[in-house]
Amino acid sequence: MSANYPYLVRCNECDYVSEVFMDENQALNERDIHSFEHLHAVSIWRYAWEQWVIVTEMLGVELR
């Protein structure tokens, strides 16, 4: 990816919101930790184009 976007992790089942990560792998790790520890559905969000958008695939693959 050419730009380094900020990411955050949000739980879809509780009020958990992570800190902002500047690395995709850190966001993936945080998602996995929360979802495995609490068995919750967790989503990853990226700040791009002046808004937070949900990311369904990471590591350079972007689905629209």
LOTOR-416157 format. One record per residue: residue in three letters; residue number from 1; x, y, z of N, C-alpha, C in turn. Coordinates in nm, 3 decimals. Layout:
N
<type=ALA, seq=NUM, n_c1=X, n_c2=Y, n_c3=Z, ca_c1=X, ca_c2=Y, ca_c3=Z, c_c1=X, c_c2=Y, c_c3=Z>
...
# end
This chain:
64
<type=MET, seq=1, n_c1=0.083, n_c2=-0.117, n_c3=0.000, ca_c1=0.000, ca_c2=0.000, ca_c3=0.000, c_c1=0.088, c_c2=0.124, c_c3=0.000>
<type=SER, seq=2, n_c1=0.053, n_c2=0.221, n_c3=-0.076, ca_c1=0.137, ca_c2=0.340, ca_c3=-0.085, c_c1=0.121, c_c2=0.433, c_c3=0.034>
<type=ALA, seq=3, n_c1=0.002, n_c2=0.446, n_c3=0.087, ca_c1=-0.022, ca_c2=0.534, ca_c3=0.202, c_c1=-0.029, c_c2=0.453, c_c3=0.329>
<type=ASN, seq=4, n_c1=0.006, n_c2=0.517, n_c3=0.439, ca_c1=0.002, ca_c2=0.450, ca_c3=0.568, c_c1=-0.118, c_c2=0.504, c_c3=0.645>
<type=TYR, seq=5, n_c1=-0.231, n_c2=0.440, n_c3=0.633, ca_c1=-0.355, ca_c2=0.485, ca_c3=0.695, c_c1=-0.361, c_c2=0.440, c_c3=0.841>
<type=PRO, seq=6, n_c1=-0.430, n_c2=0.517, n_c3=0.925, ca_c1=-0.453, ca_c2=0.471, ca_c3=1.063, c_c1=-0.570, c_c2=0.371, c_c3=1.067>
<type=TYR, seq=7, n_c1=-0.559, n_c2=0.275, n_c3=1.156, ca_c1=-0.660, ca_c2=0.171, ca_c3=1.174, c_c1=-0.704, c_c2=0.167, c_c3=1.318>
<type=LEU, seq=8, n_c1=-0.828, n_c2=0.124, n_c3=1.340, ca_c1=-0.873, ca_c2=0.092, ca_c3=1.475, c_c1=-0.962, c_c2=-0.030, c_c3=1.470>
<type=VAL, seq=9, n_c1=-0.978, n_c2=-0.092, n_c3=1.586, ca_c1=-1.056, ca_c2=-0.215, ca_c3=1.598, c_c1=-1.178, c_c2=-0.183, c_c3=1.683>
<type=ARG, seq=10, n_c1=-1.295, n_c2=-0.222, n_c3=1.635, ca_c1=-1.420, ca_c2=-0.202, ca_c3=1.710, c_c1=-1.491, c_c2=-0.334, c_c3=1.725>
<type=CYS, seq=11, n_c1=-1.541, n_c2=-0.359, n_c3=1.846, ca_c1=-1.619, ca_c2=-0.478, ca_c3=1.870, c_c1=-1.764, c_c2=-0.451, c_c3=1.831>
<type=ASN, seq=12, n_c1=-1.825, n_c2=-0.545, n_c3=1.765, ca_c1=-1.964, ca_c2=-0.531, ca_c3=1.723, c_c1=-2.061, c_c2=-0.573, c_c3=1.833>
<type=GLU, seq=13, n_c1=-2.009, n_c2=-0.628, n_c3=1.943, ca_c1=-2.095, ca_c2=-0.680, ca_c3=2.048, c_c1=-2.079, c_c2=-0.612, c_c3=2.184>
<type=CYS, seq=14, n_c1=-1.972, n_c2=-0.536, n_c3=2.204, ca_c1=-1.955, ca_c2=-0.463, ca_c3=2.329, c_c1=-1.900, c_c2=-0.324, c_c3=2.296>
<type=ASP, seq=15, n_c1=-1.865, n_c2=-0.248, n_c3=2.395, ca_c1=-1.821, ca_c2=-0.110, ca_c3=2.374, c_c1=-1.672, c_c2=-0.095, c_c3=2.347>
<type=TYR, seq=16, n_c1=-1.603, n_c2=-0.205, n_c3=2.319, ca_c1=-1.458, ca_c2=-0.200, ca_c3=2.301, c_c1=-1.420, c_c2=-0.129, c_c3=2.172>
<type=VAL, seq=17, n_c1=-1.329, n_c2=-0.032, n_c3=2.185, ca_c1=-1.266, ca_c2=0.034, ca_c3=2.071, c_c1=-1.118, c_c2=0.044, c_c3=2.105>
<type=SER, seq=18, n_c1=-1.033, n_c2=0.000, n_c3=2.015, ca_c1=-0.889, ca_c2=-0.001, ca_c3=2.041, c_c1=-0.829, c_c2=0.138, c_c3=2.025>
<type=GLU, seq=19, n_c1=-0.701, n_c2=0.145, n_c3=2.055, ca_c1=-0.625, ca_c2=0.264, ca_c3=2.021, c_c1=-0.606, c_c2=0.266, c_c3=1.870>
<type=VAL, seq=20, n_c1=-0.555, n_c2=0.375, n_c3=1.817, ca_c1=-0.532, ca_c2=0.386, ca_c3=1.674, c_c1=-0.396, c_c2=0.324, c_c3=1.642>
<type=PHE, seq=21, n_c1=-0.395, n_c2=0.238, n_c3=1.541, ca_c1=-0.272, ca_c2=0.172, ca_c3=1.496, c_c1=-0.232, c_c2=0.226, c_c3=1.360>
<type=MET, seq=22, n_c1=-0.102, n_c2=0.241, n_c3=1.338, ca_c1=-0.053, ca_c2=0.284, ca_c3=1.208, c_c1=-0.003, c_c2=0.166, c_c3=1.125>
<type=ASP, seq=23, n_c1=-0.022, n_c2=0.046, n_c3=1.175, ca_c1=0.025, ca_c2=-0.074, ca_c3=1.107, c_c1=-0.090, c_c2=-0.174, c_c3=1.095>
<type=GLU, seq=24, n_c1=-0.111, n_c2=-0.227, n_c3=0.975, ca_c1=-0.218, ca_c2=-0.324, ca_c3=0.951, c_c1=-0.203, c_c2=-0.448, c_c3=1.038>
<type=ASN, seq=25, n_c1=-0.081, n_c2=-0.495, n_c3=1.054, ca_c1=-0.059, ca_c2=-0.618, ca_c3=1.131, c_c1=-0.096, c_c2=-0.600, c_c3=1.277>
<type=GLN, seq=26, n_c1=-0.069, n_c2=-0.484, n_c3=1.334, ca_c1=-0.108, ca_c2=-0.459, ca_c3=1.473, c_c1=-0.259, c_c2=-0.458, c_c3=1.488>
<type=ALA, seq=27, n_c1=-0.329, n_c2=-0.402, n_c3=1.391, ca_c1=-0.475, ca_c2=-0.401, ca_c3=1.395, c_c1=-0.529, c_c2=-0.543, c_c3=1.383>
<type=LEU, seq=28, n_c1=-0.470, n_c2=-0.624, n_c3=1.295, ca_c1=-0.511, ca_c2=-0.764, ca_c3=1.283, c_c1=-0.489, c_c2=-0.840, c_c3=1.412>
<type=ASN, seq=29, n_c1=-0.375, n_c2=-0.819, n_c3=1.475, ca_c1=-0.346, ca_c2=-0.886, ca_c3=1.602, c_c1=-0.445, c_c2=-0.846, c_c3=1.710>
<type=GLU, seq=30, n_c1=-0.475, n_c2=-0.717, n_c3=1.718, ca_c1=-0.570, ca_c2=-0.669, ca_c3=1.819, c_c1=-0.709, c_c2=-0.728, c_c3=1.795>
<type=ARG, seq=31, n_c1=-0.750, n_c2=-0.734, n_c3=1.670, ca_c1=-0.879, ca_c2=-0.796, ca_c3=1.636, c_c1=-0.884, c_c2=-0.941, c_c3=1.681>
<type=ASP, seq=32, n_c1=-0.779, n_c2=-1.015, n_c3=1.649, ca_c1=-0.774, ca_c2=-1.157, ca_c3=1.685, c_c1=-0.775, c_c2=-1.177, c_c3=1.835>
<type=ILE, seq=33, n_c1=-0.700, n_c2=-1.097, n_c3=1.907, ca_c1=-0.694, ca_c2=-1.110, ca_c3=2.054, c_c1=-0.832, c_c2=-1.086, c_c3=2.114>
<type=HIS, seq=34, n_c1=-0.897, n_c2=-0.977, n_c3=2.077, ca_c1=-1.029, ca_c2=-0.948, ca_c3=2.136, c_c1=-1.132, c_c2=-1.053, c_c3=2.096>
<type=SER, seq=35, n_c1=-1.133, n_c2=-1.092, n_c3=1.971, ca_c1=-1.236, ca_c2=-1.188, ca_c3=1.927, c_c1=-1.215, c_c2=-1.325, c_c3=1.990>
<type=PHE, seq=36, n_c1=-1.091, n_c2=-1.368, n_c3=2.008, ca_c1=-1.066, ca_c2=-1.499, ca_c3=2.068, c_c1=-1.090, c_c2=-1.498, c_c3=2.219>
<type=GLU, seq=37, n_c1=-1.051, n_c2=-1.389, n_c3=2.287, ca_c1=-1.069, ca_c2=-1.382, ca_c3=2.432, c_c1=-1.215, c_c2=-1.372, c_c3=2.472>
<type=HIS, seq=38, n_c1=-1.294, n_c2=-1.300, n_c3=2.393, ca_c1=-1.433, ca_c2=-1.273, ca_c3=2.431, c_c1=-1.536, c_c2=-1.342, c_c3=2.341>
<type=LEU, seq=39, n_c1=-1.489, n_c2=-1.407, n_c3=2.235, ca_c1=-1.578, ca_c2=-1.471, ca_c3=2.136, c_c1=-1.678, c_c2=-1.371, c_c3=2.079>
<type=HIS, seq=40, n_c1=-1.628, n_c2=-1.253, n_c3=2.045, ca_c1=-1.710, ca_c2=-1.146, ca_c3=1.987, c_c1=-1.674, c_c2=-1.127, c_c3=1.841>
<type=ALA, seq=41, n_c1=-1.768, n_c2=-1.071, n_c3=1.766, ca_c1=-1.743, ca_c2=-1.032, ca_c3=1.627, c_c1=-1.678, c_c2=-0.894, c_c3=1.629>
<type=VAL, seq=42, n_c1=-1.563, n_c2=-0.881, n_c3=1.566, ca_c1=-1.484, ca_c2=-0.759, ca_c3=1.571, c_c1=-1.456, c_c2=-0.711, c_c3=1.429>
<type=SER, seq=43, n_c1=-1.461, n_c2=-0.581, n_c3=1.408, ca_c1=-1.433, ca_c2=-0.526, ca_c3=1.275, c_c1=-1.315, c_c2=-0.430, c_c3=1.283>
<type=ILE, seq=44, n_c1=-1.249, n_c2=-0.413, n_c3=1.170, ca_c1=-1.135, ca_c2=-0.322, ca_c3=1.158, c_c1=-1.179, c_c2=-0.205, c_c3=1.071>
<type=TRP, seq=45, n_c1=-1.144, n_c2=-0.085, n_c3=1.116, ca_c1=-1.180, ca_c2=0.037, ca_c3=1.045, c_c1=-1.053, c_c2=0.112, c_c3=1.006>
<type=ARG, seq=46, n_c1=-1.055, n_c2=0.176, n_c3=0.890, ca_c1=-0.942, ca_c2=0.254, ca_c3=0.841, c_c1=-0.988, c_c2=0.397, c_c3=0.817>
<type=TYR, seq=47, n_c1=-0.905, n_c2=0.493, n_c3=0.856, ca_c1=-0.936, ca_c2=0.634, ca_c3=0.831, c_c1=-0.875, c_c2=0.674, c_c3=0.697>
<type=ALA, seq=48, n_c1=-0.960, n_c2=0.695, n_c3=0.600, ca_c1=-0.916, ca_c2=0.734, ca_c3=0.467, c_c1=-1.021, c_c2=0.826, c_c3=0.406>
<type=TRP, seq=49, n_c1=-0.975, n_c2=0.917, n_c3=0.327, ca_c1=-1.066, ca_c2=1.011, ca_c3=0.260, c_c1=-1.153, c_c2=1.086, c_c3=0.362>
<type=GLU, seq=50, n_c1=-1.091, n_c2=1.124, n_c3=0.474, ca_c1=-1.153, ca_c2=1.205, ca_c3=0.579, c_c1=-1.274, c_c2=1.138, c_c3=0.645>
<type=GLN, seq=51, n_c1=-1.275, n_c2=1.005, n_c3=0.649, ca_c1=-1.381, ca_c2=0.933, ca_c3=0.719, c_c1=-1.332, c_c2=0.794, c_c3=0.756>
<type=TRP, seq=52, n_c1=-1.394, n_c2=0.734, n_c3=0.857, ca_c1=-1.362, ca_c2=0.597, ca_c3=0.897, c_c1=-1.445, c_c2=0.503, c_c3=0.810>
<type=VAL, seq=53, n_c1=-1.378, n_c2=0.408, n_c3=0.745, ca_c1=-1.446, ca_c2=0.309, ca_c3=0.661, c_c1=-1.409, c_c2=0.170, c_c3=0.710>
<type=ILE, seq=54, n_c1=-1.505, n_c2=0.079, n_c3=0.702, ca_c1=-1.479, ca_c2=-0.059, ca_c3=0.745, c_c1=-1.390, c_c2=-0.129, c_c3=0.644>
<type=VAL, seq=55, n_c1=-1.299, n_c2=-0.209, n_c3=0.695, ca_c1=-1.207, ca_c2=-0.285, ca_c3=0.611, c_c1=-1.242, c_c2=-0.433, c_c3=0.628>
<type=THR, seq=56, n_c1=-1.271, n_c2=-0.500, n_c3=0.517, ca_c1=-1.304, ca_c2=-0.641, ca_c3=0.525, c_c1=-1.185, c_c2=-0.729, c_c3=0.493>
<type=GLU, seq=57, n_c1=-1.091, n_c2=-0.678, n_c3=0.418, ca_c1=-0.968, ca_c2=-0.750, ca_c3=0.388, c_c1=-0.853, c_c2=-0.653, c_c3=0.412>
<type=MET, seq=58, n_c1=-0.739, n_c2=-0.709, n_c3=0.455, ca_c1=-0.624, ca_c2=-0.622, ca_c3=0.486, c_c1=-0.501, c_c2=-0.670, c_c3=0.413>
<type=LEU, seq=59, n_c1=-0.389, n_c2=-0.613, n_c3=0.448, ca_c1=-0.259, ca_c2=-0.647, ca_c3=0.390, c_c1=-0.256, c_c2=-0.619, c_c3=0.239>
<type=GLY, seq=60, n_c1=-0.301, n_c2=-0.499, n_c3=0.202, ca_c1=-0.290, ca_c2=-0.457, ca_c3=0.064, c_c1=-0.408, c_c2=-0.493, c_c3=-0.025>
<type=VAL, seq=61, n_c1=-0.505, n_c2=-0.566, n_c3=0.026, ca_c1=-0.622, ca_c2=-0.604, ca_c3=-0.052, c_c1=-0.741, c_c2=-0.523, c_c3=-0.002>
<type=GLU, seq=62, n_c1=-0.802, n_c2=-0.450, n_c3=-0.090, ca_c1=-0.915, ca_c2=-0.365, ca_c3=-0.052, c_c1=-1.038, c_c2=-0.408, c_c3=-0.130>
<type=LEU, seq=63, n_c1=-1.144, n_c2=-0.444, n_c3=-0.059, ca_c1=-1.270, ca_c2=-0.480, ca_c3=-0.124, c_c1=-1.366, c_c2=-0.364, c_c3=-0.116>
<type=ARG, seq=64, n_c1=-1.441, n_c2=-0.344, n_c3=-0.221, ca_c1=-1.542, ca_c2=-0.237, ca_c3=-0.221, c_c1=-1.677, c_c2=-0.296, c_c3=-0.244>
# end
